[in-house]
């Protein structure tokens, strides 16, 4: 496992020469969706003007939605992406937030607040992921060796509203509190060191296929894992401290067109901080953006890797790494959230981004392919023993040219008939 994340950091230095260009905050010939409702003359004037932004001014995009799936009933909510420069625009990257709220007809409620905040001059980076869920979601056991047909999958909004009628689904209900917050300080160049605190608390867990009154009892993967590893199957807590090593040279975190992003985060969960068990985990991530056109920087190939590893101790079932449960719920397009889960997990994706309307730059498209591998030590299933690939295509519509925020509409396909429609604001990664 150490070789996997070490390889990612070697890539940083191989590609470093491609990101030395000075960042620019102005772009020519960029229009947004709402400009189409203006007169032709006004659009022509805007297409010749440069785009300027101001420090300490809040820019935001909002996407309301309504939807339905059998597990959650009718759902309504919104996703909003405020953004602001908290200092000199020449030296301070844009600070971004992702705020999502959903309520359903089956008394479910979800609210997420994710943040990536740069202080003036980018001396400090604050990264947060706060959630409160009263939630329903099936689980599917551990490992990436998928079995059973996924006859339908609908993904709405951030991925949290996914539903699948897979033959392997184990319906569950649970409440969940997540509080992750890390402060990173610049050490040299764009390299940061940081520390933080992370809390994951699952409670009122109801495993709907579990029936201990039958003979023999009807057991579920969640119950078996919890009992065998010493966790209360009705609730559990992970509470720990993290260290952070971060390298970020992206030109824009909302819609990157060049640069690198690399992150290494060991987490130590401790019983004296409230954790049910002591454990040590390691999260690693790498992203790279390779331009294909000097005239249009939005024409590029993007690479993404994530690796989550258990180094010591035990972690509760619902806290094990799973697709769609990353900070922004973006991994695993083509599958429902949580469809692939393991004690350890590695995820990789390649995305080709290309312009569709080169004059206005309002429309662009993407093609993507990804794969996941996860393990299940109990059943002797190892990493890379099986892969769960996904692929698909999507459309991008420029919503807010000031902060480069797109409406993203993606159709993804996976194995065994799995498929999904993914709607969101900002790029997947």
Secondary structure, DSSP 8 states (H G I E B T S, - for coil): -HHHHHHHHHHHHHHGGGG-S------BS---GGGGGS-HHHHHHHHHSB----TT--EEEEEEEEEEETTTEEEEEEEEEEEE--S-TTT---EEEEEEEEEETTS-EEEEEEEEEE-GGG-EEEEEEEEEEEEE--B--SSS---S----EE--TTTTT-EE--TT-B-EEEEEEEEEEEEEEEEETTEEEEEEEEEEEEEEEEETT-BTTSSS-B--HHHHHHHHTT--TT-EEEEEEEEEEEEE--S-SSS--SEEEEEEEEEEE-GGGT-SS-EEEEEEEEEEEEES-SS-TT-EEEEEEEEEEEEEE---GGGS-BTT-STTS-S-TTS-TTSSB-SSEEEEEEEEEEES-TTT--EEEEEEEEEEEE-BGGGTB-TTSS-EEEEEEEEEEEEETTTTEEEEEEEEE-GGG-EEEEEEES---
